[in-house]
């Protein structure tokens, strides 16, 4: 075989010596092998001797050889063996398999070799050409190696991101409420812009049957936004479960975000409480699109625009937890949306899915309202992916609560013959006296209920205990300590006037107190919780109050008298002493053994 080197192209510089790259040369012709070895060594290559195709592939896979040259002096058997071995291997480093073909090789031979080798070089070769090709193979190998490293790194990052999303999704799901009754009132749609949504929607039922509603929209998208709303969701469910009002809940949400999140993490939030007994919606809107109350035909009955900054921006002294109230008369739906929906871009690339489009979509019957909003949005955007997380939350506002917090008294738990003060064995007893400072600061029912529950009240009876405490403490504070006149409630606009008088008197309270005692006591094989409340006021005639409420007639009487009616229904015994200044309620806790 003639290995006379072809002349270098005019102006072509002498080949730089290849780096000390390992090269394996396989050729059965001693003359050709000798000449090629000389040229390879002249180009700085480091020749590796092998005895078989398997050894060549093994060395190359370990990264000791970057190039394997296989001459065709003895046909394509050696090249085919190398190709088959490489196909089954898992190289730690990329390497190049090159076929050295004679000048007589035709197009068909070259095409066949391309299926076996990465490249071919036609003999005769010059040292310059061989050096240039070696350097190219090394550059290609380095490029492939970098690409593989980047791909490996991306795959690792993807695995880590998926694991983070899995953990975040698990945490979010654990924070979601599991109250089937509350969820029956909820109709929601959440569309994440990424794998994980920064929007959270939730409903939860408080111990006194109010339905609390939350839509929280964290800054940004994906995992960072989802993490931002975790504290908000946790506070919402925990404080709702304790019976706190919306003003207290949003105040705690803001404090929690300020304490545990970076300064640039904000959460737009709309939080509401629906009291279906009084048919009142209380709402706080900080940074969310307008919240609407829709009538049965979908027309807007009321709107709450954002009057506050998003959560996590202001410190405690500047934070405003003022809520807005609205009384509804017919069965309605509260609609809360995130800005991902109200700012969705239309097909024309100019217009946004604003209030007009939303109101047109919700008009009509309530059962299909959510699906109409989704269909209208998809038609508006042309089905394109949204740029931001988008959420719609519809919550039914009924005229009565779905269920009463009543637990049937255990069989045989009738009557409580042990009179207050008589000798009896008590499992535990707790007394506290709250002065004006505590009465101004504390939310009484959640505070007292939480203390009593931690002393071992069964979870199944929590709503009954809360119902009794909230009603009796409210009566003692309002009509006893604060001396409010219940007759104001009968006047036009009386409820608002009553609330304003109450807030003013409570803020200026400088004297007066409430005494509270709770004790679990056994009787006849059963256990009972006895709650006693005494206020420092002048007292009020509970019988006259109940008679006046009963004389009102109609739905108002039913709704207004429901508080004491509920208390009587869950108590084994309820009695008032000292002209209403002192009340004793007894609740059965366990069946007779």
C-alpha positions in Angstrom: 0.0 0.0 0.0 1.3 3.4 -0.9 1.5 5.7 2.1 3.1 8.6 0.5 1.8 11.7 2.1 -0.3 14.0 0.0 1.0 17.6 0.0 -0.4 20.0 2.5 -2.7 22.7 1.1 -0.9 25.9 0.3 -0.5 28.0 3.4 -1.4 25.2 5.7 0.8 25.4 8.8 2.7 22.5 10.1 0.4 20.4 12.3 0.5 21.1 16.0 1.3 18.1 18.0 -1.9 16.5 19.4 -2.1 16.4 23.1 -0.9 13.2 24.8 -4.1 11.6 23.8 -4.3 7.8 24.0 -4.7 6.3 20.5 -5.2 2.6 19.7 -4.1 1.4 16.3 -5.4 -1.9 14.9 -3.9 -3.1 11.7 -2.6 -6.5 10.6 -0.3 -5.1 8.0 3.1 -4.5 9.7 4.2 -2.0 7.1 1.1 0.1 7.3 1.1 -0.1 11.1 4.7 1.0 11.3 4.1 4.1 9.1 1.0 5.0 10.9 2.7 4.7 14.3 5.4 7.0 13.1 2.9 9.6 12.0 0.9 9.3 15.2 4.0 9.7 17.4 5.0 12.7 15.2 1.7 14.3 16.2 2.2 13.6 19.9 -0.2 10.8 20.3 0.3 8.2 23.0 0.0 4.7 21.4 -1.6 2.0 23.4 -1.0 -1.7 22.4 -4.0 -4.1 22.6 -4.4 -7.7 21.7 -8.1 -7.8 20.9 -11.2 -5.8 20.1 -12.5 -6.4 23.6 -9.4 -5.0 25.2 -9.5 -1.9 22.9 -13.1 -1.2 23.8 -12.3 -1.7 27.5 -9.4 0.8 27.5 -11.4 3.3 25.5 -14.4 3.0 27.8 -12.2 3.7 30.8 -11.0 6.9 29.1 -7.4 5.7 28.5 -7.9 6.1 24.7 -9.7 8.9 22.9 -9.4 7.4 19.4 -9.4 3.9 18.0 -8.0 3.6 14.5 -8.9 0.4 12.7 -7.4 -0.4 9.3 -9.2 -2.5 6.7 -6.2 -4.5 5.7 -7.9 -7.8 6.8 -11.4 -6.8 5.8 -14.1 -5.3 8.0 -14.1 -8.1 10.7 -12.0 -6.2 13.3 -14.1 -3.0 12.8 -17.3 -4.9 13.1 -16.1 -6.6 16.3 -15.2 -3.2 17.7 -18.6 -1.7 16.8 -20.5 -4.6 18.3 -18.5 -4.4 21.5 -19.0 -0.7 21.8 -22.7 -1.1 21.3 -23.0 -3.1 24.5 -20.6 -1.0 26.6 -21.3 2.0 28.9 -18.3 4.3 28.3 -17.2 6.6 31.1 -15.8 8.9 28.5 -16.7 9.4 24.8 -14.3 8.0 22.3 -14.1 8.0 18.5 -13.9 4.9 16.3 -12.3 5.6 12.9 -12.0 3.2 9.9 -8.8 3.4 7.8 -9.9 2.5 4.3 -7.8 1.9 1.1 -7.9 4.3 -1.8 -9.8 1.6 -3.8 -12.8 1.7 -1.5 -16.0 2.6 -3.3 -19.1 4.5 -2.3 -20.9 1.3 -1.2 -18.0 0.4 1.1 -17.9 3.9 2.6 -21.7 3.8 3.2 -21.4 0.4 4.9 -18.6 1.6 7.1 -20.6 4.6 8.3 -22.9 2.3 10.1 -20.0 0.8 12.0 -17.6 3.7 12.6 -17.9 7.4 13.5 -15.6 8.5 10.7 -13.2 7.1 8.0 -9.9 8.2 6.7 -8.7 7.1 3.3 -5.2 6.0 2.9 -2.6 7.2 2.0 -2.4 9.8 4.8 0.0 12.5 5.5 1.1 13.3 9.0 -0.5 16.7 8.7 -3.9 15.4 7.8 -3.7 12.7 10.5 -2.8 15.3 13.1 -5.6 17.6 12.0 -8.1 14.8 12.2 -6.9 13.7 15.6 -7.3 17.2 17.0 -10.8 17.4 15.6 -11.7 14.1 17.2 -10.4 15.4 20.5 -12.4 18.6 20.2 -15.5 16.5 19.4 -14.8 14.2 22.3 -14.4 17.2 24.7 -17.6 18.7 23.3 -19.6 15.5 23.8 -18.1 15.1 27.3 -19.2 18.6 28.3 -22.7 18.0 26.8 -23.0 14.7 28.7 -21.9 16.5 31.9 -24.5 19.2 31.4 -27.2 16.7 30.6 -26.3 14.8 33.8 -26.4 18.0 35.8 -29.8 19.0 34.3 -31.2 15.6 35.0 -30.0 15.9 38.6 -31.5 19.3 39.0 -34.8 18.0 37.4 -34.8 15.1 39.9 -34.2 17.5 42.8 -36.9 19.9 41.6 -39.4 17.0 41.2 -38.6 15.9 44.7 -39.0 19.4 46.1 -42.4 19.7 44.3 -43.4 16.3 45.7 -42.6 17.4 49.2 -44.3 20.8 48.8 -47.4 19.1 47.4 -47.5 16.7 50.3 -47.1 19.6 52.8 -49.9 21.6 51.1 -52.2 18.6 51.0 -51.6 18.0 54.8 -52.6 21.6 55.5 -55.8 21.4 53.6 -58.9 21.0 55.6 -60.9 17.7 55.4 -64.3 18.9 56.4 -66.8 17.3 53.9 -69.6 19.6 55.0 -67.6 22.7 54.2 -66.4 21.3 50.9 -70.0 20.7 49.8 -70.3 24.4 49.6 -67.1 25.0 47.6 -66.7 25.0 43.8 -63.1 25.7 42.9 -60.8 25.6 39.9 -57.0 26.1 40.2 -54.8 26.3 37.1 -51.0 26.4 37.9 -48.7 28.1 35.4 -46.0 25.7 36.5 -46.0 22.3 38.1 -46.8 23.7 41.5 -49.4 26.4 42.1 -48.7 29.6 44.1 -52.5 29.9 44.5 -54.3 28.3 47.4 -58.1 28.1 47.9 -59.7 26.7 51.0 -62.9 26.6 53.0 -63.2 25.5 56.6 -65.9 25.4 59.2 -65.4 27.1 62.6 -66.8 25.5 65.7 -69.9 27.8 65.6 -70.7 26.8 62.0 -69.3 29.8 60.3 -67.8 29.0 56.9 -64.4 30.6 56.5 -63.1 31.2 52.9 -59.5 31.7 51.8 -57.8 32.6 48.5 -54.1 33.3 48.8 -51.8 34.2 45.9 -48.1 34.1 46.6 -45.6 36.3 44.8 -44.2 34.7 41.6 -44.8 31.2 40.4 -43.9 27.6 41.1 -42.2 26.3 44.2 -41.2 29.7 45.6 -44.8 31.0 45.5 -46.2 27.7 46.9 -43.8 27.9 49.9 -45.0 31.5 50.5 -48.6 30.5 50.9 -47.9 27.6 53.3 -47.8 29.7 56.5 -51.0 31.4 55.4 -52.9 28.2 54.8 -51.6 26.7 58.1 -52.8 29.7 60.1 -56.1 29.8 58.3 -57.0 26.2 59.2 -55.6 26.3 62.7 -57.3 29.5 63.8 -60.6 28.6 62.0 -60.5 25.3 63.9 -60.1 27.3 67.2 -63.0 29.7 66.3 -61.1 32.9 65.7 -62.7 35.7 63.6 -61.3 36.8 60.2 -59.7 40.0 61.6 -57.6 37.9 64.1 -56.8 35.3 61.4 -55.4 37.8 58.8 -53.5 39.6 61.6 -51.8 36.3 62.5 -51.2 35.5 58.9 -49.4 38.8 58.4 -47.3 38.3 61.5 -46.3 34.8 60.5 -45.2 35.8 57.1 -43.2 38.7 58.5 -41.5 36.4 60.9 -40.6 33.4 58.7 -40.4 34.6 55.0 -37.9 36.7 53.2 -38.8 40.4 52.9 -39.7 40.1 49.2 -42.2 37.3 49.7 -45.8 38.8 49.7 -49.1 37.0 49.6 -52.2 38.7 48.1 -55.2 37.3 50.2 -58.9 37.4 50.3 -60.3 35.9 53.5 -64.0 35.8 54.4 -66.4 34.4 57.0 -69.9 33.4 56.0 -72.4 33.4 58.9 -75.4 31.6 57.5 -77.3 31.9 60.8 -77.1 35.7 60.7 -76.7 35.8 56.8 -73.7 38.0 57.0 -70.5 38.0 55.0 -67.4 39.5 56.7 -64.4 40.0 54.3 -60.9 41.2 54.2 -59.3 41.8 50.8 -55.6 42.6 50.6 -54.2 42.8 47.0 -56.7 40.4 45.4 -59.1 41.3 42.5 -62.6 42.4 43.6 -64.6 39.8 45.4 -68.2 39.6 44.4 -71.4 38.3 46.0 -73.6 36.9 43.2 -77.4 36.5 43.4 -79.2 33.3 42.4 -79.3 34.6 38.8 -75.6 35.5 38.7 -76.1 39.3 39.0 -73.7 41.1 41.3 -75.2 41.9 44.7 -72.1 43.4 46.4 -68.4 43.9 45.6 -65.4 44.1 48.0 -62.5 45.8 46.4 -59.0 45.5 47.8 -58.6 48.1 50.6 -55.5 46.6 52.1 -51.9 45.8 51.2 -50.9 42.2 50.6 -49.8 40.1 53.6 -46.2 40.2 54.6 -45.5 43.9 53.8 -46.6 45.9 56.9 -45.5 45.3 60.5 -48.0 44.8 63.3 -48.4 48.5 64.2 -49.3 49.5 60.6 -51.3 46.4 59.6 -55.0 47.1 59.2 -57.3 44.1 59.9 -60.5 46.0 59.4 -63.1 43.9 57.7 -66.2 44.8 55.7 -69.6 43.3 56.3 -72.6 42.7 54.0 -75.9 41.1 54.9 -77.5 39.0 52.2 -81.2 38.2 51.9 -81.4 35.4 49.3 -79.3 32.4 48.6 -76.1 33.7 47.0 -72.6 32.7 46.0 -69.3 34.4 47.0 -66.9 34.5 44.1 -63.1 35.0 44.7 -60.6 35.0 41.9 -56.8 35.5 41.6 -55.1 38.0 39.3 -53.9 35.2 37.1 -57.5 34.9 35.9 -58.4 38.6 35.8 -55.2 39.5 33.9 -55.3 36.5 31.4 -54.3 37.9 28.0 -56.8 37.4 25.2 -56.1 36.0 21.7 -55.6 39.5 20.3 -52.6 39.9 22.7 -54.0 43.2 24.0 -57.1 42.8 26.1 -57.4 41.1 29.6 -60.1 38.9 31.0 -61.6 41.7 33.1 -64.7 42.2 35.3 -66.9 42.5 32.2 -66.0 39.1 30.8 -66.3 37.6 34.2 -69.7 39.0 35.0 -71.0 37.8 31.6 -69.7 34.3 32.3 -71.3 34.0 35.8 -74.7 35.2 34.7 -77.3 32.4 34.9 -77.9 29.4 37.1 -75.4 28.6 39.9 -74.8 24.9 39.3 -73.0 25.4 36.0 -71.4 28.8 36.9 -67.9 27.5 37.4 -67.8 25.6 34.2 -69.1 28.6 32.3 -66.2 30.8 33.7 -63.7 28.2 32.6 -65.1 27.8 29.2 -65.3 31.6 28.7 -61.7 32.0 29.8 -60.5 29.3 27.4 -62.4 30.8 24.5 -61.0 34.3 25.5 -57.4 33.0 25.5 -57.7 30.6 22.6 -56.7 27.8 24.9 -53.2 29.1 25.4 -51.3 28.4 28.6 -51.8 31.2 31.2 -48.8 33.3 32.2 -49.7 33.1 35.9 -51.5 30.8 38.3 -55.2 31.3 38.0 -58.0 30.4 40.5 -61.7 30.7 40.8 -63.5 30.0 44.1 -67.3 30.0 44.4 -68.8 29.3 47.9 -72.5 28.9 48.5 -74.1 31.3 51.0 -77.1 29.5 52.2 -79.9 30.9 54.4 -79.3 28.3 57.2 -76.2 26.3 58.1 -76.1 22.8 56.6 -76.0 21.0 59.9 -76.3 21.8 63.5 -73.4 21.0 65.9 -75.5 18.6 67.9 -74.2 15.5 69.5 -76.8 13.3 71.1 -76.5 12.9 74.9 -75.5 9.4 75.9 -78.2 7.1 77.0 -79.1 7.6 80.7 -77.3 10.9 81.0 -80.5 12.7 82.0 -80.5 15.3 84.7 -77.7 16.4 87.0 -78.8 16.1 90.6 -75.6 17.4 92.0 -76.3 21.0 92.9 -73.5 23.5 92.6 -71.5 23.6 95.8 -72.5 20.1 97.0 -69.9 17.5 97.8 -68.7 15.7 94.7 -65.5 14.2 93.2 -64.0 16.3 90.5 -61.6 14.9 87.8 -60.3 18.4 87.2 -61.4 21.9 87.7 -60.2 25.2 86.3 -61.1 28.7 87.4 -60.0 32.0 85.9 -61.0 35.6 86.4 -60.5 38.0 83.5 -60.2 41.8 84.2 -60.7 44.7 81.8 -57.2 44.3 80.3 -57.8 40.7 79.4 -61.3 41.4 78.2 -60.1 44.1 75.8 -57.3 41.9 74.3 -58.7 38.3 74.3 -61.0 36.7 71.8 -62.9 35.0 74.6 -64.6 31.9 73.0 -61.4 30.6 71.2 -59.3 31.3 74.3 -61.6 29.5 76.8 -62.4 26.7 74.4 -58.7 26.0 73.7 -57.9 25.9 77.4 -60.7 23.5 78.1 -60.0 21.3 75.1 -56.4 20.8 76.2 -57.6 19.4 79.4 -59.1 16.3 77.6 -62.4 17.2 76.1 -63.3 14.6 73.4 -62.8 16.0 69.9 -66.3 14.9 68.9 -67.7 17.3 71.5 -65.6 20.3 70.6 -68.3 22.0 68.6 -70.8 21.6 71.5 -68.4 23.0 74.0 -67.5 25.9 71.7 -71.2 26.6 71.0 -71.9 26.9 74.8 -68.8 28.9 75.6 -69.2 31.4 72.7 -72.9 32.1 73.4 -72.7 32.3 77.2 -69.4 34.4 77.2 -70.9 36.8 74.6 -74.0 37.3 76.7 -72.0 37.8 79.9 -69.7 40.3 78.2 -72.2 42.2 76.1 -75.2 42.4 78.5 -73.4 42.0 81.8 -70.0 43.7 81.8 -70.6 46.2 78.9 -74.3 46.8 79.8 -75.5 46.8 76.1 -79.2 46.9 75.5 -80.5 43.9 73.5 -83.5 46.0 72.4 -81.2 47.9 70.1 -81.1 44.7 67.9 -84.8 45.2 67.2 -84.4 48.6 65.6 -83.7 49.3 61.9 -80.0 49.1 61.5 -79.8 47.9 65.0 -77.1 45.3 64.3 -74.6 47.8 63.0 -75.4 50.2 65.9 -75.0 47.3 68.4 -71.6 46.3 66.9 -70.4 49.9 67.0 -71.5 50.4 70.6 -69.9 47.2 71.6 -66.6 48.1 70.0 -66.6 51.5 71.6 -67.4 50.3 75.1 -64.9 47.4 74.9 -62.1 49.7 73.8 -62.8 52.0 76.8 -63.4 49.3 79.4 -61.6 50.1 82.6 -63.5 48.0 85.2 -65.6 44.9 85.4 -64.7 41.2 85.2 -65.7 37.7 84.1 -65.3 34.7 86.3 -65.2 31.4 84.5 -65.1 27.9 86.0 -64.9 24.6 84.1 -64.8 21.2 85.7 -65.2 17.6 84.6 -67.1 15.6 87.2 -68.4 12.0 87.3 -71.9 11.0 88.2 -73.6 7.7 88.0 -70.9 6.1 85.8 -70.9 9.0 83.3 -68.7 12.2 83.0 -70.0 15.7 82.7 -68.5 19.1 81.9 -69.9 21.8 84.1 -69.3 25.4 82.9 -70.1 28.3 85.2 -69.8 32.0 84.1 -70.4 35.0 86.3 -70.1 38.6 85.3 -69.7 41.8 87.3 -72.6 43.6 85.6 -76.1 44.5 86.8 -77.6 41.5 85.3 -80.4 41.0 82.7 -83.7 39.2 82.6 -83.0 36.2 80.5 -86.7 35.1 80.5 -87.8 38.5 79.2 -85.2 38.4 76.5 -86.2 35.0 75.3 -89.9 35.9 75.5 -89.3 39.0 73.4 -87.4 37.0 70.8 -90.1 34.4 70.7 -92.7 37.2 70.2 -91.0 38.6 67.1 -92.2 35.7 65.0 -91.0 34.7 61.5 -87.5 33.9 60.4 -85.9 36.6 62.5 -87.2 35.0 65.7 -85.8 31.7 64.6 -82.5 33.1 63.7 -82.2 35.5 66.7 -83.2 32.9 69.2 -81.0 30.2 67.8 -78.0 30.9 70.0 -79.7 30.0 73.3 -81.8 27.4 71.5 -78.6 25.6 70.4 -77.1 25.9 73.9 -80.1 24.3 75.4 -80.1 21.5 72.8 -76.5 20.4 73.6 -76.7 20.8 77.4 -78.0 18.3 79.8 -78.9 21.3 82.0 -78.8 25.1 81.7 -79.8 27.5 84.4 -79.4 31.2 85.1 -79.0 32.7 88.6 -78.6 36.2 90.0 -80.8 37.9 87.4 -78.7 36.5 84.6 -75.3 37.4 86.1 -74.5 33.8 86.6 -75.1 30.9 84.3 -74.4 27.1 84.8 -74.3 24.8 81.8 -73.8 21.0 82.1 -72.7 18.9 79.1 -72.6 15.1 79.1 -69.2 13.8 78.0 -69.5 10.0 78.1 -72.1 7.3 78.4 -72.9 5.6 81.6 -70.5 2.7 82.3 
